[in-house]
Amino acid sequence: MAQILFEDTAEQHQKLMQCIEKHRGERGALMPVLHEAQDIYGYLPYEVQTLIATELGVSLAEVFGVATFYSRFSLTPKGKHQVSVCLGTACYVKGSDKVLEEVINELGIKCGECTEDRSFSLDSCRCVGACGLAPVMIVDGEVYGRMTASQVKGILDKHRD
C-alpha cells in the first residue's frame, strides 16, 4: 500500500490549536486533546502527535504511548466506507477467512489499512453477535450474512463511488 499523505486544512489546524490552548497547563491535558484531535482529523497522524507533544511539553513517546494504548484512537485514517469481516468462531468455521482474503485482494489493503483514495478501510473483528448468519461482513454498519468469497466484489462495487 502506498503511504497516505497527511492533509491538514487551516480550519483543522486552528481547531487543534484552540483545543490545545484550552487545555494547556491542565493536569491530564493529553487525553482530552487527543480525543479532540481524533475528532478533528478522524485519526492521529504522526504530524498531529508531534505538534501535540511540542505544544503540551510532553514527549512524543508519551503521546504515542497513550494513542496506541487506548482502542478509541487510530493512527491510520478511516475510509469513507468501513469494511469489517467477523473472524469469531462461528464465522471462521464457515469460511470468513476466505471472505477476508477476497476483500484484501479486491481492495489491495490489509486489515487496519485504508485505500490510497480513502474510499475504503478494512478491519476484522471478533463476533458481532450474528452467528446465525455466519460468515458475516459489515460495510458501513450494514450486515451481510452467509457471505462467500464470490459475493465480495459485488457488495464492494455497490459502495464504490
HELIX and SHEET records of a PDB file:
HELIX    1   1 ALA A   10  HIS A   23  1                                  14    
HELIX    2   2 LEU A   30  TYR A   41  1                                  12    
HELIX    3   3 TYR A   46  LEU A   56  1                                  11    
HELIX    4   4 LEU A   60  PHE A   69  1                                  10    
HELIX    5   5 THR A   89  VAL A   93  1                                   5    
HELIX    6   6 SER A   96  LEU A  107  1                                  12    
HELIX    7   7 CYS A  131  LEU A  133  5                                   3    
HELIX    8   8 ALA A  149  GLN A  151  5                                   3    
HELIX    9   9 VAL A  152  HIS A  159  1                                   8    
SHEET    1   A 4 PHE A 120  CYS A 125  0                                        
SHEET    2   A 4 HIS A  81  CYS A  86  1                                        
SHEET    3   A 4 MET A 137  VAL A 139 -1                                        
SHEET    4   A 4 GLU A 142  TYR A 144 -1                                        
END                                                                             
